Amino acid sequence: MRALLVTLGIVAIVLIVLGLVIKAVKWLLILGLIALVASIVLGVVKGRRALR
């Protein structure tokens, strides 16, 4: 599960960097931010479940 979260985080960062490099494509930046937030939320949820 941790590998999936790391992969999601890397994909999110790559999409954000691509979005910043290619300023005309704003959707990449938006999708990257959504993916990053999703990976953080999933990480917190999985982390809390692991602690219980």
HELIX and SHEET records of a PDB file:
HELIX    1   1 ARG A    2  VAL A   21  1                                  20    
HELIX    2   2 LYS A   26  LEU A   51  1                                  26    
END                                                                             
